[in-house]
Amino acid sequence: MGKLERISMKDRLATELRRKILAGDLPPHSRVVEQDLADEYGVSRAVVRETMLVLELQGLIISTPYK
């Protein structure tokens, strides 16, 4: 029997947000607020921050600090 793959909350959230971006559910230039995502998905802001960094490194989002 094989081992089950452990998937972090960051990876799960990144997958969900990537899907929304590519499907057009999050249109270009949409404002995304850390706290709103944390509340919507029931995760900490730290998880959201890590996820946003991953998506930014993948070129899917642009982060603008303090906006």
C-alpha positions as a Markdown table, in Angstrom:
| # | Residue | x | y | z |
|---|---|---|---|---|
| 1 | Met | 0.0 | 0.0 | 0.0 |
| 2 | Gly | 1.4 | 3.5 | -0.9 |
| 3 | Lys | 1.7 | 6.4 | 1.3 |
| 4 | Leu | -0.8 | 9.2 | 1.2 |
| 5 | Glu | 0.6 | 12.5 | 0.1 |
| 6 | Arg | 0.5 | 15.3 | 2.7 |
| 7 | Ile | -0.7 | 18.6 | 1.2 |
| 8 | Ser | -0.1 | 21.8 | 3.2 |
| 9 | Met | -2.8 | 24.4 | 3.6 |
| 10 | Lys | -0.6 | 26.8 | 1.6 |
| 11 | Asp | -0.5 | 24.3 | -1.4 |
| 12 | Arg | -4.3 | 23.7 | -1.1 |
| 13 | Leu | -5.0 | 27.4 | -1.1 |
| 14 | Ala | -2.6 | 28.0 | -4.0 |
| 15 | Thr | -4.3 | 25.4 | -6.0 |
| 16 | Glu | -7.7 | 26.9 | -5.4 |
| 17 | Leu | -6.6 | 30.4 | -6.1 |
| 18 | Arg | -4.7 | 29.3 | -9.2 |
| 19 | Arg | -7.9 | 27.6 | -10.5 |
| 20 | Lys | -9.9 | 30.7 | -9.8 |
| 21 | Ile | -7.4 | 33.0 | -11.6 |
| 22 | Leu | -7.1 | 30.7 | -14.7 |
| 23 | Ala | -10.9 | 30.2 | -14.9 |
| 24 | Gly | -11.4 | 34.0 | -14.8 |
| 25 | Asp | -13.3 | 33.9 | -11.5 |
| 26 | Leu | -10.6 | 36.4 | -10.2 |
| 27 | Pro | -10.3 | 38.9 | -13.1 |
| 28 | Pro | -7.1 | 40.8 | -13.8 |
| 29 | His | -6.5 | 43.8 | -11.5 |
| 30 | Ser | -8.8 | 42.4 | -8.8 |
| 31 | Arg | -8.0 | 43.6 | -5.4 |
| 32 | Val | -7.4 | 40.7 | -3.0 |
| 33 | Val | -7.2 | 41.3 | 0.7 |
| 34 | Glu | -5.3 | 38.9 | 3.0 |
| 35 | Gln | -7.8 | 39.0 | 5.8 |
| 36 | Asp | -10.7 | 38.4 | 3.4 |
| 37 | Leu | -9.1 | 35.3 | 2.0 |
| 38 | Ala | -8.1 | 34.1 | 5.5 |
| 39 | Asp | -11.8 | 34.5 | 6.6 |
| 40 | Glu | -13.2 | 32.9 | 3.5 |
| 41 | Tyr | -11.0 | 29.8 | 3.6 |
| 42 | Gly | -10.6 | 29.5 | 7.4 |
| 43 | Val | -6.8 | 29.8 | 7.4 |
| 44 | Ser | -4.4 | 32.2 | 9.0 |
| 45 | Arg | -3.1 | 35.3 | 7.4 |
| 46 | Ala | 0.4 | 33.7 | 7.4 |
| 47 | Val | -0.9 | 30.9 | 5.2 |
| 48 | Val | -2.4 | 33.5 | 2.8 |
| 49 | Arg | 0.8 | 35.5 | 2.7 |
| 50 | Glu | 2.9 | 32.4 | 1.9 |
| 51 | Thr | 0.3 | 31.4 | -0.8 |
| 52 | Met | 0.4 | 34.9 | -2.3 |
| 53 | Leu | 4.2 | 34.7 | -2.5 |
| 54 | Val | 4.0 | 31.4 | -4.4 |
| 55 | Leu | 1.5 | 32.8 | -6.8 |
| 56 | Glu | 3.6 | 35.9 | -7.3 |
| 57 | Leu | 6.7 | 33.8 | -8.1 |
| 58 | Gln | 4.6 | 31.9 | -10.6 |
| 59 | Gly | 3.7 | 35.2 | -12.3 |
| 60 | Leu | -0.1 | 34.8 | -11.6 |
| 61 | Ile | -0.4 | 37.8 | -9.3 |
| 62 | Ile | 1.4 | 41.1 | -8.6 |
| 63 | Ser | 1.7 | 42.1 | -5.0 |
| 64 | Thr | 1.5 | 45.8 | -4.0 |
| 65 | Pro | 2.4 | 46.3 | -0.4 |
| 66 | Tyr | 0.2 | 48.4 | 1.8 |
| 67 | Lys | -2.6 | 48.7 | -0.9 |
